[in-house]
Each structure stands twice: as structure tokens, then as C-alpha cells.
Amino acid sequence: MATSAMREHLSEALPQQLTKMEHPRLLMDRYVPSVGSVEKDGDSQTGTVAEFLDSVARVPVPTAYYRFHEVWKAAVTGLPYTHVIEGTLAGPLAIGLGNDTSLEVGLTLHHTYGVPFIPGSALKGLAVRAAQKQIEYLGEAGKKALFGEQDSASLFVFWDALFVPGSDRNPLQRDIVTVHHAKYYSTQGTEWPSDFEDPTPVPFITVKPGTRFSFAVSGPDDEWCRYAVRLLTWGLENIGIGGKTNAGYGRFAEFPELPKPPPETVTKTITGCTVIQRTNKGVTTGEVTVPGHGAVPVDQTRWLVMRKEALFSEEQLNQLKKTKSLAVTAVVTLTDGNARVDSISLAE
């Protein structure tokens, strides 16, 4: 079927289809009532296109998407060295303005569910721009090592940022940009602009301010992953993503801090330790001096058990009673630099 005939057929079905359609991308790609310039034969088509885009913006998020987002979030959260963080749009989002659609201005929408999303490639590019601000610290070699180049892959994976269902039932809105010198642009600058031209309003679809997105970043380890997240969130807050960022589009509100990493706990056997026993007001405690960690106190309950398990001789017990130190080997648990002595044994 020829394009003109297909469009004529669709235009007849359009009013009925719009009441049932649940896919904004399909509407924008296949059900647009007019194509090309918003002005045709001197008659403005702005109202027609604007009304159509209002209908597109009224399409609710499909219920199936709620489950999809839930499964996606559970999947990426379970990946090693991956952080998921949500952000709120501070202004409109215009991502994918140059996408090939039947309208003059496009928008990146999910192929299956028709909801807005931000491609991971765009997020990676924004993180690289943020890293460029630290080029004196990273150096060109460091930036290429982190983000890759033609012959090497990036250390990070920037997943597509998905719209958070529930943040808005209708995340799209009609926006407008006004072209004041249409002939200058259409003739590629051969016809000079003037103040006597009529402005041409061009309606298009953007994502509403206040809409939330889920961002996920994976890295080679937790520390580097956190660094990549900081670069990305700084870029989203201060640079913006998508089109018209100089006009305030694509900016996100301040992101919350990532939760602190769980404390790292390591248990090791350390030689060259010394132990001393102290008695104060009838309370007997121990104190183990661990190289690199200083004196580690041991309360009375644990000290009496540790002293018994160490199998000290009578002579050594007498030395302890006289507050003399003994050379021992200690099993020490280190948590964020804090030491706890679990057991001691006589030094060989």
C-alpha cells in the first residue's frame, strides 16, 4: 500500500484508535495526521499537530511496564559491583530530538512499552564529559583506560535509565519551540534573517519535570563503580542530558548519596604481639599490643577465656600477675581499621 493511501486510511481510523491506543511511540511513528512542516499551503497545521500531541501525552503508562521495571531492577541490583540510584527531573527532558519519526522533532521512547528512557550510550557520553572536568587529575591515558577507546572496552557499564512507574501516570507533555527565521534555516543561510518574518511555533513532546528515572552503573569493583556514579550524577545535575540543555532541559535535581559500603572485615594471624594483664579494683583485663594497630583492650570475660586457652605455664601466669608483658601470636579481626583480638597463643 502506498504511503499516501495508508495515511489516508489511518486518518479515518485515527479518532477511534486514539481512544484505545496505549503506545505513544506507535502513535508518533504511524498515526501522525500530518507530516513535514507545521505550515502547509498557507494554512497553519499547528493546532492539528498540537492536539494530536496532547492526545499522545494523555496515554497512560501500560500496566505491564510496572512488572517489567520491577524485574529489571531486581536483575541489575543482583549484579556484582552495581549501584542503582533514582533521580528526579528538575526540568523537561528532550532526549532523541533528532530521531527519525513522522514529526519534525522526535523523542526516545521504549520500543515495547512506549515510555521514555535514556540510552546508556548517552549516559556514558555524559560521564565522559564530567570526567573531562577532571582531566588534570585523570590524564588522557587515565580517561581512556576508564572509558575505553577504539581498541579497548570501558571498565564501566552504563545501563539504559528507565522511567520509574508510579512517579507519574502520564510522564509526557506537549512542549513548543518557536522558529523565528524559518527561511534562513530552510535555505541553509542563503536568505538572510530579518525582523519582519512571522515566528513559526513547532510543538513537540518532552518528558515532564518531576518524572523519576532509575540509573544503574556497573564497574570492576565497588570503589570504581561509586566513582562512575559520582561522575554521572554530577553531569546530570550540572550539565544535563539530551537536547536544549542550555535552556535548562535535561537537568536532574540533586541525587541522594549512595549508601556507605558495608564494613570490610578481615581476620588474620599476626606475630610479634605482646600481652599484658591489668587488675584494677578487682577487675582483671588484658591488653594486647598489635603491630600497626597499637594496644587493643580485652574485657575481663573474654580475657579469662583467652588466658585459659593460651595454655600459659605457671611461670608465665606469675609474670602476668606481676604486670609483665609476654610475647604472643594473636588472631585479630580488622573491621574498617578497628582491631579486635579473638585469641592468643605463645610465640614460637
DOLUM-447132 format. One line per field, with one value per atom (N, C-alpha, C): residue in one letter; x, y negated, z negated; atom name. Coordinates in pm, whole numbers. Each point is the difference from the previous one (the first is absolute). Layout:
BEGIN
residu: [a:...] $
c1: [X:...] $
c2: [Y:...] $
c3: [Z:...] $
atome: [CA:...] $
***
This chain:
BEGIN
residu: [m:m:m:a:a:a:t:t:t:s:s:s:a:a:a:m:m:m:r:r:r:e:e:e:h:h:h:l:l:l:s:s:s:e:e:e:a:a:a:l:l:l:p:p:p:q:q:q:q:q:q:l:l:l:t:t:t:k:k:k:m:m:m:e:e:e:h:h:h:p:p:p:r:r:r:l:l:l:l:l:l:m:m:m:d:d:d:r:r:r:y:y:y:v:v:v:p:p:p:s:s:s:v:v:v:g:g:g:s:s:s:v:v:v:e:e:e:k:k:k:d:d:d:g:g:g:d:d:d:s:s:s:q:q:q:t:t:t:g:g:g:t:t:t:v:v:v:a:a:a:e:e:e:f:f:f:l:l:l:d:d:d:s:s:s:v:v:v:a:a:a:r:r:r:v:v:v:p:p:p:v:v:v:p:p:p:t:t:t:a:a:a:y:y:y:y:y:y:r:r:r:f:f:f:h:h:h:e:e:e:v:v:v:w:w:w:k:k:k:a:a:a:a:a:a:v:v:v:t:t:t:g:g:g:l:l:l:p:p:p:y:y:y:t:t:t:h:h:h:v:v:v:i:i:i:e:e:e:g:g:g:t:t:t:l:l:l:a:a:a:g:g:g:p:p:p:l:l:l:a:a:a:i:i:i:g:g:g:l:l:l:g:g:g:n:n:n:d:d:d:t:t:t:s:s:s:l:l:l:e:e:e:v:v:v:g:g:g:l:l:l:t:t:t:l:l:l:h:h:h:h:h:h:t:t:t:y:y:y:g:g:g:v:v:v:p:p:p:f:f:f:i:i:i:p:p:p:g:g:g:s:s:s:a:a:a:l:l:l:k:k:k:g:g:g:l:l:l:a:a:a:v:v:v:r:r:r:a:a:a:a:a:a:q:q:q:k:k:k:q:q:q:i:i:i:e:e:e:y:y:y:l:l:l:g:g:g:e:e:e:a:a:a:g:g:g:k:k:k:k:k:k:a:a:a:l:l:l:f:f:f:g:g:g:e:e:e:q:q:q:d:d:d:s:s:s:a:a:a:s:s:s:l:l:l:f:f:f:v:v:v:f:f:f:w:w:w:d:d:d:a:a:a:l:l:l:f:f:f:v:v:v:p:p:p:g:g:g:s:s:s:d:d:d:r:r:r:n:n:n:p:p:p:l:l:l:q:q:q:r:r:r:d:d:d:i:i:i:v:v:v:t:t:t:v:v:v:h:h:h:h:h:h:a:a:a:k:k:k:y:y:y:y:y:y:s:s:s:t:t:t:q:q:q:g:g:g:t:t:t:e:e:e:w:w:w:p:p:p:s:s:s:d:d:d:f:f:f:e:e:e:d:d:d:p:p:p:t:t:t:p:p:p:v:v:v:p:p:p:f:f:f:i:i:i:t:t:t:v:v:v:k:k:k:p:p:p:g:g:g:t:t:t:r:r:r:f:f:f:s:s:s:f:f:f:a:a:a:v:v:v:s:s:s:g:g:g:p:p:p:d:d:d:d:d:d:e:e:e:w:w:w:c:c:c:r:r:r:y:y:y:a:a:a:v:v:v:r:r:r:l:l:l:l:l:l:t:t:t:w:w:w:g:g:g:l:l:l:e:e:e:n:n:n:i:i:i:g:g:g:i:i:i:g:g:g:g:g:g:k:k:k:t:t:t:n:n:n:a:a:a:g:g:g:y:y:y:g:g:g:r:r:r:f:f:f:a:a:a:e:e:e:f:f:f:p:p:p:e:e:e:l:l:l:p:p:p:k:k:k:p:p:p:p:p:p:p:p:p:e:e:e:t:t:t:v:v:v:t:t:t:k:k:k:t:t:t:i:i:i:t:t:t:g:g:g:c:c:c:t:t:t:v:v:v:i:i:i:q:q:q:r:r:r:t:t:t:n:n:n:k:k:k:g:g:g:v:v:v:t:t:t:t:t:t:g:g:g:e:e:e:v:v:v:t:t:t:v:v:v:p:p:p:g:g:g:h:h:h:g:g:g:a:a:a:v:v:v:p:p:p:v:v:v:d:d:d:q:q:q:t:t:t:r:r:r:w:w:w:l:l:l:v:v:v:m:m:m:r:r:r:k:k:k:e:e:e:a:a:a:l:l:l:f:f:f:s:s:s:e:e:e:e:e:e:q:q:q:l:l:l:n:n:n:q:q:q:l:l:l:k:k:k:k:k:k:t:t:t:k:k:k:s:s:s:l:l:l:a:a:a:v:v:v:t:t:t:a:a:a:v:v:v:v:v:v:t:t:t:l:l:l:t:t:t:d:d:d:g:g:g:n:n:n:a:a:a:r:r:r:v:v:v:d:d:d:s:s:s:i:i:i:s:s:s:l:l:l:a:a:a:e:e:e] $
c1: [85:-85:89:-32:78:-13:104:1:-120:-32:-111:-132:-19:-124:-8:113:2:-33:57:-25:-146:-56:-141:-89:36:-78:14:121:24:-70:-5:-64:-148:-62:-141:-18:97:-10:57:65:73:-84:-114:-74:-31:-38:-30:127:108:124:57:-13:57:-66:-125:-67:43:62:39:152:73:143:72:95:77:149:39:140:37:56:33:96:96:95:-70:-92:-73:-87:-61:-80:84:117:85:61:24:63:-99:-123:-92:-135:-34:-134:1:109:7:-91:-90:-96:63:114:65:150:70:144:68:125:79:-21:5:-11:-138:-5:-129:-80:59:-75:-8:-117:-19:-101:45:-86:-59:80:-45:-93:-47:-91:80:-7:77:-55:91:-39:37:42:47:-107:-123:-106:-20:1:-20:110:125:112:1:-28:-1:-107:-118:-107:38:64:44:102:97:101:-60:-103:-71:-63:-53:-58:108:117:111:41:7:43:-99:-126:-102:2:76:5:67:-66:60:109:83:103:-67:36:-65:29:-98:16:112:25:105:138:15:131:39:-97:30:76:-46:67:137:8:128:106:-36:96:42:-93:30:101:-21:91:136:1:127:81:-66:72:57:-77:49:119:-3:109:130:-6:124:52:-91:44:77:-33:68:136:38:130:111:119:110:46:36:54:-90:-128:-98:-81:-17:-81:-118:-117:-122:-44:-23:-38:-109:-96:-110:22:-40:12:-129:-23:-122:34:-73:22:-35:93:-25:-66:20:-61:-46:-53:-44:121:-28:103:-34:95:-18:113:-15:104:-40:89:-31:-79:27:-74:19:116:28:-41:-71:-43:-88:9:-76:-145:-88:-142:-78:-131:-84:-16:44:-5:134:3:125:96:-55:82:-37:102:-25:20:-17:24:31:97:37:-102:-72:-101:29:-35:27:-77:70:-61:-121:9:-106:-110:38:-99:-37:75:-36:29:72:32:137:28:132:110:117:121:119:115:123:101:46:93:131:53:126:115:-3:108:2:-119:-6:52:-30:47:152:54:146:66:-57:56:-3:-106:-8:105:21:102:139:24:129:17:-107:8:30:-60:29:144:49:139:97:-41:86:26:-94:20:113:32:106:122:17:105:139:17:130:30:-105:16:12:-85:0:108:19:86:-74:42:-65:12:117:19:-95:-18:-91:-144:-39:-137:-26:97:-17:-2:80:1:-134:-63:-128:-115:-3:-117:24:121:27:22:39:17:-24:52:-28:46:116:59:-19:-73:-18:-138:-54:-133:6:-112:-9:-2:49:-7:-141:-85:-133:-108:-115:-119:-106:-45:-108:-128:-88:-124:-98:-91:-106:-74:-23:-75:-149:-73:-141:-90:-109:-105:-51:-15:-49:-153:-67:-147:-52:-106:-55:41:113:41:-92:-63:-100:-75:-130:-80:11:22:17:129:115:128:29:-81:27:-83:49:-73:30:-92:27:81:104:84:-1:68:1:131:52:116:-40:41:-41:118:-17:101:-31:91:-24:50:89:57:1:-120:-14:69:-10:60:152:58:146:48:-75:41:-34:-116:-40:87:57:88:147:26:138:81:-66:69:12:-56:12:-95:-109:-93:16:38:33:-124:15:-114:-32:-125:-42:-103:-32:-99:-143:-19:-133:-63:70:-54:-97:-97:-93:63:-6:54:-82:67:-65:7:-109:3:-1:87:9:-25:-115:-26:77:39:68:-22:39:-23:128:-14:112:-48:93:-32:-18:-102:-36:109:18:78:-67:81:-53:-5:19:4:128:-9:115:54:133:66:91:14:94:128:113:130:79:65:81:138:103:139:73:73:83:147:86:143:83:134:90:4:-26:-10:-89:-28:-96:51:129:54:-6:40:-4:-145:-88:-141:-57:34:-47:56:122:60:-77:-35:-76:-138:-63:-132:12:106:19:20:76:17:-134:-76:-127:-98:-16:-98:43:131:46:-37:20:-35:-149:-83:-144:-49:67:-38:50:119:66:9:-1:11:-135:-67:-126:23:-106:9:-111:30:-97:17:-107:6:-42:33:-42:48:116:51:35:39:29:-126:-116:-126:-56:80:-43:-63:-6:-56:101:-52:86:76:-31:68:-78:74:-61:25:-93:17:113:42:113:-29:94:-16:34:-63:40:137:68:128:-19:96:-4:17:-65:22:146:48:139:23:118:27:4:-37:7:144:19:138:72:123:81:63:-22:50:100:117:107:55:14:60:136:103:134:78:102:90:122:27:108:103:124:109:61:87:69:-85:-110:-87:51:-43:28:-130:-8:-119:39:-87:23:-133:6:-120:-8:-122:-17:-116:19:-104:-30:-127:-41:-130:5:-117:-63:85:-49:-41:10:-36:127:13:119:-29:78:-16:134:-5:122:19:120:30:104:-37:88:49:130:58:27:-70:7:78:107:78:-89:12:-79:-136:-43:-135:0:116:10:-57:-30:-51:-149:-36:-141:-49:-93:-49:-88:4:-83:-74:-134:-75:20:-44:29:-55:-124:-61:81:31:74:144:56:141:19:-90:15:-9:-85:-10:126:46:119:124:12:117:2:-119:-8:34:-53:25:143:72:138:96:-48:82:132:-9:121:50:131:59:-18:29:-11:93:118:97:-52:-61:-52:-120:-84:-113:47:109:56:54:59:49:-116:-109:-117:-55:1:-50:86:130:92:0:-99:-15:123:50:108:-58:54:-53:60:-78:44:-14:93:-9:-101:-96:-104:-26:-70:-56:-151:-59:-142:-78:-123:-96:-86:8:-62:-101:-117:-101:3:19:8:-127:-68:-121:15:15:23:114:106:118:-6:-116:-12:33:84:49:-72:-28:-54:80:55:78:-95:6:-86:64:132:71:149:72:145:63:124:77:143:74:140:80:83:87:105:24:101:139] $
c2: [119:-119:-125:-94:-124:-76:-79:-75:-94:-69:-95:72:116:75:53:47:52:-112:-119:-110:-45:5:-37:98:128:101:-18:-28:-16:-124:-105:-124:22:91:31:74:84:80:-72:-114:-65:-33:-62:-34:123:113:121:61:-3:61:-74:-134:-78:30:43:31:134:84:134:18:-81:19:-19:88:-9:-1:-59:1:-131:-97:-130:9:92:8:44:97:43:-111:-77:-113:-102:-32:-101:49:132:53:32:37:52:-72:-78:-57:-152:-59:-146:-51:-96:-46:-80:-68:-77:14:-12:23:-124:-21:-110:-127:-112:-130:-17:-77:-27:-102:-56:-89:64:1:64:-83:-45:-79:-121:-58:-121:24:121:30:63:-59:51:133:98:131:15:-113:7:58:-45:49:149:51:142:81:-38:73:-13:-119:-21:86:4:83:147:41:139:33:-90:25:0:-82:5:137:57:134:104:-17:92:-9:-123:-20:56:13:52:152:68:146:43:81:40:104:15:103:137:93:132:76:74:73:103:57:100:-58:-132:-61:3:-5:3:128:112:127:4:-53:-1:-76:-118:-81:72:67:73:112:75:110:-55:-107:-61:-47:-68:-54:112:107:114:65:6:64:-79:-132:-79:-18:-6:-14:122:116:123:18:-89:12:-47:62:-45:-140:-77:-135:-86:-1:-80:-82:-128:-88:-52:0:-53:-120:-112:-122:-69:-60:-69:-150:-64:-145:-63:-126:-72:-114:-10:-107:-135:-94:-135:-86:38:-70:101:-44:95:77:116:81:15:-37:13:86:131:94:63:-2:58:-92:-130:-95:30:53:27:138:75:134:-6:104:6:36:-100:22:-75:14:-72:-146:-39:-139:-68:-131:-72:25:22:17:134:80:132:4:118:25:148:31:139:66:98:75:149:75:143:70:86:64:86:69:92:-68:-86:-56:-145:-67:-137:-104:35:-97:-62:-118:-61:75:1:53:-76:14:-68:107:3:104:-2:118:10:-68:0:-66:-150:-60:-143:-25:89:-15:15:95:16:-126:-56:-122:-115:-8:-105:22:125:30:-36:24:-37:-152:-74:-146:-46:68:-35:34:113:38:-99:-61:-99:-119:-26:-108:33:130:44:50:-52:52:-21:-106:-22:109:52:106:137:25:130:12:-106:7:68:-25:62:151:50:146:61:-69:51:0:-105:-7:111:25:107:137:17:128:27:-106:17:18:-79:-2:67:49:73:-90:62:-68:101:-23:88:143:16:132:59:-66:52:-37:88:-22:-85:-58:-78:91:-50:75:-2:-93:-17:41:37:24:-98:-86:-94:56:50:60:-109:35:-94:-43:-130:-51:13:67:27:-90:-36:-77:81:-68:66:-6:115:-3:-43:-75:-53:-143:-44:-139:-95:49:-78:96:-5:89:-41:-129:-53:-81:64:-72:-94:3:-83:-128:-102:-126:-64:-86:-75:-124:-22:-118:-75:-110:-77:-75:-6:-82:-90:-125:-96:-36:27:-35:-140:-94:-139:-31:82:-26:130:47:129:1:-110:-2:6:-61:4:144:76:139:89:-20:86:-21:-121:-26:15:54:21:-130:-108:-126:-86:44:-83:-119:12:-114:-55:-126:-60:-16:19:-20:-147:-27:-138:-1:-120:-15:-5:22:-10:137:107:134:38:81:51:118:1:114:126:113:128:88:17:88:147:79:142:80:67:81:132:48:129:58:126:72:2:-27:13:80:28:69:-107:18:-99:-16:-121:-17:78:52:79:148:38:143:61:124:67:108:19:103:82:128:89:9:-31:8:116:78:113:-6:16:-2:120:72:112:-36:50:-28:120:-13:112:33:-98:23:-110:9:-92:-145:-18:-136:-70:70:-61:-21:91:-16:-126:-23:-121:-125:7:-114:-30:104:-20:-58:45:-53:-149:-36:-141:-86:50:-75:-18:108:-5:-95:13:-86:-147:-25:-139:-55:79:-45:-24:88:-16:-123:-35:-116:-131:2:-125:-23:107:-15:25:107:39:97:65:101:-21:36:-19:-136:-49:-128:-116:-121:-126:-12:57:-7:-143:-83:-140:-76:54:-61:65:85:61:137:51:133:107:116:115:-6:-95:-9:80:60:75:-71:19:-53:75:-52:58:146:86:143:27:101:39:67:-3:68:150:68:146:49:109:53:40:-16:35:149:37:143:74:127:77:7:-1:4:127:-18:115:65:129:74:105:-4:94:58:132:66:56:-35:47:32:83:35:-92:-69:-99:39:13:31:-129:15:-116:-82:59:-72:19:-84:15:-13:68:-5:-36:-76:-37:10:39:13:-115:-58:-110:33:-37:19:-134:-37:-128:21:-22:14:138:100:137:47:-83:36:26:122:39:-4:-78:-11:24:13:18:-113:-12:-103:60:11:58:-111:-14:-99:66:-48:59:-95:48:-88:-67:-130:-76:-41:52:-31:-44:1:-48:97:-53:82:25:128:39:56:-66:49:124:87:119:1:3:-7:127:-6:107:135:4:128:67:-76:58:29:-85:19:130:31:122:125:-5:113:8:-114:-1:45:-44:38:150:58:144:78:-44:72:-16:-101:-21:100:70:103:-57:-112:-56:92:1:76:-78:67:-67:-121:17:-111:-118:28:-108:-68:81:-60:-92:39:-84:-130:10:-122:-95:59:-83:-67:76:-58:-117:4:-107:-113:4:-101:-5:117:10:49:-50:36:131:70:124:-13:63:2:106:-38:93:-20:97:-11:-14:-97:-28:19:52:4:-125:-89:-132:-17:-55:-35:-152:-42:-143:-40:-101:-52:-151:-44:-143:-57:79:-47:22:37:27:146:23:135:60:130:76:130:29:122:114:108:114:107:19:100:-32:61:-16:136:11:123:-41:87:-30:-16:-101:-21:108:47:106:-62] $
c3: [0:0:0:85:7:-131:-28:-126:-9:108:-3:-27:66:-19:-143:-52:-137:-98:23:-91:8:120:15:-77:9:-71:-152:-45:-143:-54:82:-47:-27:76:-24:-132:-33:-122:-121:22:-107:-123:10:-122:-86:66:-76:-59:76:-46:-120:-1:-109:-134:3:-125:-55:83:-43:-6:75:14:-133:-32:-123:29:110:38:68:-74:59:118:-7:112:128:-10:119:54:-91:44:77:-53:63:130:10:120:111:-34:101:9:-104:-1:3:49:5:111:-29:101:113:-23:105:-14:112:3:54:-47:53:-78:71:-67:-62:-108:-64:80:104:89:138:56:130:81:116:90:-71:-89:-67:-117:-17:-112:-113:-116:-114:-45:-17:-50:-148:-62:-139:-92:16:-87:12:124:22:-65:22:-56:-153:-51:-145:-66:61:-57:4:109:10:-109:-23:-103:-139:-21:-129:-20:107:-10:-31:60:-28:-146:-53:-138:-101:42:-92:-11:84:-6:-131:-83:-128:18:-101:1:-3:89:-1:-129:-46:-126:7:119:14:-30:19:-23:-147:-89:-144:-35:51:-27:68:122:72:-80:-49:-76:-128:-63:-123:26:107:35:40:79:42:-119:-94:-116:-85:-19:-78:69:133:74:-10:23:-2:-142:-98:-139:-45:56:-37:65:93:66:-94:11:-87:37:-103:17:88:-33:74:-99:33:-84:82:-62:61:-83:67:-69:80:-69:68:-3:109:10:51:-37:37:94:110:96:-63:11:-48:107:126:113:103:113:102:56:57:64:147:86:145:52:-8:41:133:97:130:91:-6:84:149:34:141:47:-84:40:125:79:125:-30:2:-21:107:-4:96:-35:-120:-40:25:-12:18:-115:-119:-119:-66:-33:-57:-151:-56:-141:-16:-87:-22:-91:56:-75:13:-102:-3:111:75:115:-39:-114:-39:-80:-95:-92:28:85:37:-105:-107:-106:28:-55:24:-72:60:-65:54:-69:41:38:125:42:-80:-26:-74:71:135:75:-29:-16:-32:-141:-92:-138:-7:76:3:55:107:57:-100:-79:-101:-109:-41:-101:52:128:60:-4:29:-7:-143:-97:-139:-36:53:-26:62:111:65:-92:-92:-96:-97:-11:-90:78:121:87:-59:-79:-62:-104:-60:-99:66:102:65:107:78:116:115:122:116:-5:-43:-7:-102:-114:-101:47:72:51:101:87:99:-66:-106:-71:-67:-52:-69:97:108:87:135:23:122:121:109:128:110:119:112:-25:-66:-17:-140:-86:-136:-52:-84:-55:-127:-33:-123:-122:-111:-125:-58:49:-56:100:-55:81:-47:91:-30:62:-85:47:42:90:36:-126:-14:-115:31:-88:25:-84:61:-69:-119:-114:-122:0:15:1:-136:2:-124:-28:62:-20:76:109:72:93:-5:86:146:24:136:4:26:-10:116:108:117:-5:69:11:135:44:123:-34:78:-16:133:6:125:13:121:32:117:-6:101:89:129:99:53:-20:41:141:54:133:80:32:68:137:75:134:-7:-101:-16:-18:-82:-24:120:62:111:123:15:115:-36:-121:-47:1:-39:-17:123:113:121:-4:-76:-15:-141:-8:-129:-87:-131:-91:-16:-34:-24:-112:-45:-107:52:131:58:26:-39:22:-112:35:-100:-73:-133:-75:27:2:28:-124:-72:-117:44:-59:32:-128:-12:-120:6:-115:-8:-139:-18:-125:-83:-130:-94:-121:-91:-125:-109:-80:-102:-106:-53:-123:-114:-90:-110:28:127:35:-55:-45:-60:94:-6:79:-90:34:-69:82:-62:64:-61:84:-48:65:-81:48:-60:84:-45:21:-89:10:-39:10:-31:-149:-85:-144:-58:-129:-60:1:-27:-7:135:107:133:45:-36:36:-64:-126:-68:67:47:70:128:76:124:-30:-107:-38:-35:-71:-36:125:97:124:71:9:71:-68:-130:-70:4:-8:12:137:105:134:15:-57:10:-75:-108:-80:60:60:40:151:78:146:67:-42:62:114:42:104:102:125:107:66:61:70:-87:46:-63:-145:-30:-138:-39:98:-33:-43:35:-40:-126:-65:-125:14:123:20:-44:-37:-28:-131:-86:-130:-105:-91:-109:-132:-92:-135:-69:-113:-72:-38:32:-29:-147:-59:-136:1:-111:-11:6:61:-3:-143:-37:-135:-18:-121:-26:23:50:22:-132:1:-125:-48:-131:-51:43:40:42:-123:-15:-116:45:-62:33:-131:-3:-117:41:-79:33:-127:18:-109:6:-111:-1:-107:43:-93:-54:-100:-55:-94:-52:-93:-144:-88:-143:-77:-116:-81:-143:-65:-138:-74:-126:-81:-99:-15:-94:-94:-127:-101:-65:3:-57:-77:-131:-88:15:7:6:138:99:138:78:53:75:149:73:146:68:130:77:99:49:101:95:127:101:91:8:90:135:104:133:90:66:88:105:10:97:-50:-115:-49:-146:-64:-136:-102:-120:-110:17:-3:16:-133:-68:-130:15:-100:-3:-134:3:-125:-84:-126:-94:45:47:39:110:106:113:-40:-86:-38:-79:-91:-78:89:100:94:86:54:85:-77:-125:-80:-25:-24:-23:126:115:126:48:-47:42:-63:-106:-67:-51:-74:-60:-111:-18:-110:-131:-113:-129:-7:55:-1:80:115:85:-65:-69:-70:-111:-68:-105:57:120:66:32:44:32:-126:-110:-124:-46:37:-38:105:90:106:90:32:98:131:111:131:50:82:62:152:72:146:43:86:45:149:56:134:-16:67:-19:129:-15:111:-14:100:-10:113:-33:100:19:126:34:74:-52:64:15:126:27:-82:-16:-72:-149:-53:-144:-27:-101:-29:-121:11:-113:-10:-118:-20:-33:81:-21:-86:15:-79:4:-97:-5:-26:41:-25:-24:-65:-30:127:0:117:6:122:18:2] $
atome: [N:CA:C:N:CA:C:N:CA:C:N:CA:C:N:CA:C:N:CA:C:N:CA:C:N:CA:C:N:CA:C:N:CA:C:N:CA:C:N:CA:C:N:CA:C:N:CA:C:N:CA:C:N:CA:C:N:CA:C:N:CA:C:N:CA:C:N:CA:C:N:CA:C:N:CA:C:N:CA:C:N:CA:C:N:CA:C:N:CA:C:N:CA:C:N:CA:C:N:CA:C:N:CA:C:N:CA:C:N:CA:C:N:CA:C:N:CA:C:N:CA:C:N:CA:C:N:CA:C:N:CA:C:N:CA:C:N:CA:C:N:CA:C:N:CA:C:N:CA:C:N:CA:C:N:CA:C:N:CA:C:N:CA:C:N:CA:C:N:CA:C:N:CA:C:N:CA:C:N:CA:C:N:CA:C:N:CA:C:N:CA:C:N:CA:C:N:CA:C:N:CA:C:N:CA:C:N:CA:C:N:CA:C:N:CA:C:N:CA:C:N:CA:C:N:CA:C:N:CA:C:N:CA:C:N:CA:C:N:CA:C:N:CA:C:N:CA:C:N:CA:C:N:CA:C:N:CA:C:N:CA:C:N:CA:C:N:CA:C:N:CA:C:N:CA:C:N:CA:C:N:CA:C:N:CA:C:N:CA:C:N:CA:C:N:CA:C:N:CA:C:N:CA:C:N:CA:C:N:CA:C:N:CA:C:N:CA:C:N:CA:C:N:CA:C:N:CA:C:N:CA:C:N:CA:C:N:CA:C:N:CA:C:N:CA:C:N:CA:C:N:CA:C:N:CA:C:N:CA:C:N:CA:C:N:CA:C:N:CA:C:N:CA:C:N:CA:C:N:CA:C:N:CA:C:N:CA:C:N:CA:C:N:CA:C:N:CA:C:N:CA:C:N:CA:C:N:CA:C:N:CA:C:N:CA:C:N:CA:C:N:CA:C:N:CA:C:N:CA:C:N:CA:C:N:CA:C:N:CA:C:N:CA:C:N:CA:C:N:CA:C:N:CA:C:N:CA:C:N:CA:C:N:CA:C:N:CA:C:N:CA:C:N:CA:C:N:CA:C:N:CA:C:N:CA:C:N:CA:C:N:CA:C:N:CA:C:N:CA:C:N:CA:C:N:CA:C:N:CA:C:N:CA:C:N:CA:C:N:CA:C:N:CA:C:N:CA:C:N:CA:C:N:CA:C:N:CA:C:N:CA:C:N:CA:C:N:CA:C:N:CA:C:N:CA:C:N:CA:C:N:CA:C:N:CA:C:N:CA:C:N:CA:C:N:CA:C:N:CA:C:N:CA:C:N:CA:C:N:CA:C:N:CA:C:N:CA:C:N:CA:C:N:CA:C:N:CA:C:N:CA:C:N:CA:C:N:CA:C:N:CA:C:N:CA:C:N:CA:C:N:CA:C:N:CA:C:N:CA:C:N:CA:C:N:CA:C:N:CA:C:N:CA:C:N:CA:C:N:CA:C:N:CA:C:N:CA:C:N:CA:C:N:CA:C:N:CA:C:N:CA:C:N:CA:C:N:CA:C:N:CA:C:N:CA:C:N:CA:C:N:CA:C:N:CA:C:N:CA:C:N:CA:C:N:CA:C:N:CA:C:N:CA:C:N:CA:C:N:CA:C:N:CA:C:N:CA:C:N:CA:C:N:CA:C:N:CA:C:N:CA:C:N:CA:C:N:CA:C:N:CA:C:N:CA:C:N:CA:C:N:CA:C:N:CA:C:N:CA:C:N:CA:C:N:CA:C:N:CA:C:N:CA:C:N:CA:C:N:CA:C:N:CA:C:N:CA:C:N:CA:C:N:CA:C:N:CA:C:N:CA:C:N:CA:C:N:CA:C:N:CA:C:N:CA:C:N:CA:C:N:CA:C:N:CA:C:N:CA:C:N:CA:C:N:CA:C:N:CA:C:N:CA:C:N:CA:C:N:CA:C:N:CA:C:N:CA:C:N:CA:C:N:CA:C:N:CA:C:N:CA:C:N:CA:C:N:CA:C:N:CA:C:N:CA:C:N:CA:C:N:CA:C:N:CA:C:N:CA:C:N:CA:C:N:CA:C:N:CA:C:N:CA:C:N:CA:C:N:CA:C:N:CA:C:N:CA:C:N:CA:C:N:CA:C:N:CA:C:N:CA:C:N:CA:C:N:CA:C:N:CA:C:N:CA:C:N:CA:C:N:CA:C:N:CA:C:N:CA:C:N:CA:C:N:CA:C:N:CA:C:N:CA:C:N:CA:C:N:CA:C:N:CA:C:N:CA:C:N:CA:C:N:CA:C:N:CA:C:N:CA:C:N:CA:C:N:CA:C:N:CA:C:N:CA:C:N:CA:C:N:CA:C:N:CA:C:N:CA:C:N:CA:C:N:CA:C:N:CA:C:N:CA:C:N:CA:C:N:CA:C:N:CA:C:N:CA:C:N:CA:C:N:CA:C:N:CA:C:N:CA:C:N:CA:C:N:CA:C:N:CA:C:N:CA:C:N:CA:C:N:CA:C:N:CA:C:N:CA:C:N:CA:C:N:CA:C:N:CA:C:N:CA:C:N:CA:C:N:CA:C:N:CA:C:N:CA:C:N:CA:C:N:CA:C:N:CA:C:N:CA:C:N:CA:C:N:CA:C:N:CA:C:N:CA:C:N:CA:C:N:CA:C:N:CA:C:N:CA:C:N:CA:C:N:CA:C:N:CA:C:N:CA:C:N:CA:C] $
***
